[in-house]
Every structure is written in C-alpha cells, then in structure tokens.
Amino acid sequence: MIIQTIAFYAFAAVTLISAFMVIAARNPVHSVLYLILAFFNSAALFLLMGAEFIAMILVIVYVGAVAVLFLFVVMMLDINLAELRQGFLKYLPIGAAVGLVLFAELMLALGAWVVAPGAKGAIAANQAALAKTSNTAAIGKVLYTDYFFLFQASGIVLLVAMIGAIVLTLRQRAGVRRQKIGDQIARTREEAVTVVKVPVGGGI
C-alpha cells in the first residue's frame, strides 16, 4: 500500500510538471515531448486505479498517433518563434479574460458537485462484478449491449468526417497526370502495342 501511494504521488507530480511545461516551453517541439511525457504518466495513474484498458488506449491512441502527429507537424512547419513571441503581450488581456471565465466555471462546477446517495452501493456492486471478469471484457459488454447504437453511430460520424475531409482536400489540378483505370482497361491492342520493323544493322 505504501509503494502504491508513493508511486501515485510520483506519477501525479511528474504529470503536473510536464503539463505545466507544455504551455511554458518556448520551443514547440519541446512542448510536444512534454505532452507525451504527461500522457505516459497519466497512463501509469490509470494502471494504479486498475483501468488497464484506458491506460493502453491512452498510450496507443494519444501517444502513438495524436502526439506523434503533433510532433511531425510542428517539425515540418517552418515556425518563426520570434514572430510568435511578438504577439504575446497583444493577446494577453484576451487570454487572461478567457482563463478567468474558465476558472470561474470550474469553481462553479466543483461547488455544485455532490456525491450521489447510491454511489457507494454502485461502486461495491461494480467491484464485485469486476472480480469475476476483466476490465476490458466489462467495458466491451457495456459498449456492445447498453450503448451499441450510440457506439455504431459514433463510428458512422467518424467515417463520414473522414470521407468529407478526403473529398475537401482532393482537388483536380491542371498539369497533374493521374491514372485513369477505365481508359487503361478499354484500350485495344493496337493502342497499347506498336510493332516496329528494324532493319539489320539499323538500330533503333
């Protein structure tokens, strides 16, 4: 129990420090690296809570895809850091006002938060159910029974969004040669093959 407590405070401290460095680092590449560190430590915290499925999803999806995508985009873009720093004081009042509004909303949400009367009984029932099966199997059972239609609807929305992004970015540009499968299949032998009779010693 003492080791788990020490591990919790260690991972939580590193998570808070790395999250602060994401917004405090001057180099965007360093910010993305601190973000990856925050994701790894958050996954470790989920493991301590027994939510191994969420921890693995956090590492695979966010670290393996989202954060790496951020890193490649930041490294590929030619970002002028001096130009970015020039507009900091200009937008500081607006950013401070937005931050105060968000802080006030968080305080209101925390002030109105209360523990449900049946929360302890539900937690005990869930722990008893989880003792008989794994965490991943329990999540899969809930997703594909109680929330099956919502799960499929979210997948359809993501599919439509992906197709829309491809359609919007696919443009016909002049001078770009593209493969036309229909023309290749419809062409005849005379169009595809040219027989040239070369005399002896004439060469090509």
C-alpha positions in Angstrom: 0.0 0.0 0.0 2.9 2.4 0.8 4.5 1.6 -2.6 1.3 2.4 -4.4 0.9 5.7 -2.6 4.5 6.7 -3.3 4.0 5.7 -7.0 0.8 7.7 -7.2 2.4 10.9 -5.8 5.4 10.4 -8.1 3.4 9.9 -11.3 1.0 12.7 -10.3 3.8 15.2 -9.6 5.5 14.4 -13.0 2.2 14.7 -14.7 1.5 18.2 -13.3 5.1 19.4 -14.0 5.0 18.1 -17.6 1.5 19.6 -18.2 2.8 22.9 -17.0 5.9 22.7 -19.2 3.6 22.0 -22.3 2.4 25.6 -22.1 5.6 27.1 -20.6 8.2 25.7 -23.0 9.3 28.2 -25.7 10.1 25.5 -28.3 7.0 23.8 -29.8 8.9 20.5 -30.2 9.7 20.5 -26.5 6.1 21.2 -25.7 5.0 18.1 -27.7 7.6 16.0 -25.9 6.4 17.2 -22.5 2.8 16.3 -23.7 4.0 12.8 -24.5 5.5 12.6 -21.0 2.2 13.7 -19.5 0.3 11.0 -21.4 2.7 8.3 -20.2 2.4 9.3 -16.6 -1.4 9.6 -16.9 -1.5 6.1 -18.2 0.5 5.0 -15.2 -2.1 6.6 -12.9 -4.8 4.7 -14.7 -2.9 1.5 -14.2 -2.7 2.2 -10.5 -6.5 2.6 -10.4 -7.0 -0.7 -12.2 -8.2 0.7 -15.5 -5.6 -1.0 -17.7 -7.8 -0.7 -20.9 -8.0 3.1 -20.6 -4.2 3.2 -19.9 -3.4 1.2 -23.0 -5.8 3.3 -25.1 -4.1 6.5 -23.9 -0.7 5.2 -24.9 -1.7 3.7 -28.2 -4.1 6.4 -29.4 -2.8 9.6 -27.9 0.9 8.9 -27.7 1.2 6.6 -30.7 -1.0 8.7 -33.0 -2.1 12.1 -31.9 1.1 13.3 -30.1 3.4 11.9 -32.8 1.2 13.6 -35.4 1.6 16.9 -33.5 5.4 16.3 -33.3 5.7 15.7 -37.1 3.5 18.7 -37.9 5.5 21.0 -35.7 8.8 19.8 -37.0 7.7 20.1 -40.7 6.3 23.6 -40.3 8.7 26.5 -40.5 7.6 28.2 -37.3 9.2 31.6 -36.6 9.4 31.7 -32.8 10.4 35.3 -32.7 7.3 36.3 -34.6 5.1 34.2 -32.3 6.5 35.9 -29.2 5.8 39.3 -30.6 2.1 38.9 -30.3 2.1 37.5 -26.8 1.5 40.9 -25.0 -1.0 41.8 -27.6 -3.3 38.9 -26.9 -2.5 38.6 -23.1 -5.6 40.5 -21.9 -8.0 38.4 -24.0 -6.3 35.2 -22.9 -6.4 36.3 -19.3 -10.1 37.0 -19.6 -10.9 33.6 -21.1 -8.8 32.0 -18.5 -10.7 33.7 -15.7 -14.0 32.7 -17.2 -12.9 29.1 -17.4 -11.6 29.2 -13.9 -15.0 30.6 -12.6 -16.9 27.8 -14.5 -14.7 25.2 -12.9 -15.2 26.6 -9.4 -19.0 26.7 -10.0 -18.9 23.1 -11.2 -16.9 21.9 -8.2 -19.1 23.9 -5.8 -22.2 22.2 -7.1 -20.7 18.7 -7.2 -22.2 16.3 -4.6 -21.8 12.6 -4.0 -24.8 10.6 -5.2 -26.6 8.7 -2.3 -26.3 5.4 -4.1 -22.7 5.8 -5.3 -21.1 3.6 -2.6 -23.5 0.8 -3.3 -23.0 1.1 -7.1 -19.2 1.1 -6.7 -19.4 -2.0 -4.4 -21.6 -3.8 -7.0 -19.3 -2.9 -9.8 -16.2 -4.1 -7.9 -18.0 -7.4 -7.2 -18.9 -7.8 -10.9 -15.3 -6.9 -12.0 -13.9 -9.5 -9.7 -15.5 -12.2 -11.9 -14.3 -10.7 -15.2 -11.6 -8.4 -16.6 -11.9 -4.7 -17.0 -11.7 -4.9 -20.8 -14.4 -7.5 -21.0 -16.7 -5.4 -18.8 -16.2 -2.3 -21.0 -16.9 -4.4 -24.1 -20.0 -5.8 -22.6 -21.3 -2.3 -21.8 -20.4 -0.9 -25.2 -21.9 -3.6 -27.2 -25.1 -4.1 -25.2 -26.3 -0.9 -23.5 -24.6 1.6 -25.8 -24.5 -0.4 -29.0 -26.4 2.0 -31.2 -24.6 5.1 -29.9 -21.2 3.3 -30.5 -22.2 2.5 -34.1 -23.5 6.0 -34.6 -20.2 7.5 -33.4 -18.3 5.2 -35.9 -20.6 6.4 -38.7 -20.0 10.0 -37.8 -16.2 9.5 -37.8 -16.4 7.7 -41.2 -18.5 10.5 -42.7 -16.0 13.0 -41.3 -13.1 11.1 -42.8 -14.7 10.9 -46.2 -15.6 14.6 -46.1 -12.0 15.5 -45.3 -10.7 13.5 -48.2 -13.3 15.0 -50.6 -12.5 18.5 -49.5 -8.7 18.1 -49.9 -8.9 16.1 -53.2 -8.6 18.8 -55.9 -8.2 18.4 -59.6 -5.1 20.4 -60.6 -4.1 21.3 -64.1 -0.9 19.7 -65.4 -1.1 16.7 -62.9 -1.2 13.4 -64.6 -3.5 10.9 -62.9 -4.1 7.2 -63.5 -7.4 6.5 -65.4 -8.3 2.9 -64.8 -11.3 3.0 -67.3 -9.1 4.2 -70.2 -6.5 1.6 -69.4 -9.0 -1.3 -69.5 -10.8 0.0 -72.6 -7.8 0.4 -74.8 -7.2 -2.0 -77.6 -4.1 -4.0 -78.6 -3.4 -1.5 -81.5 -3.3 1.4 -79.0 -1.2 -0.4 -76.4 1.4 -2.2 -78.7 3.4 -0.7 -81.5 5.4 -3.1 -83.7 8.4 -1.5 -85.3 10.4 -3.3 -88.0 14.1 -2.5 -87.6 16.4 -3.4 -90.5 19.5 -5.4 -89.9 22.3 -3.1 -88.6 19.9 -0.1 -88.5 19.4 0.1 -84.7 16.6 1.9 -83.0 
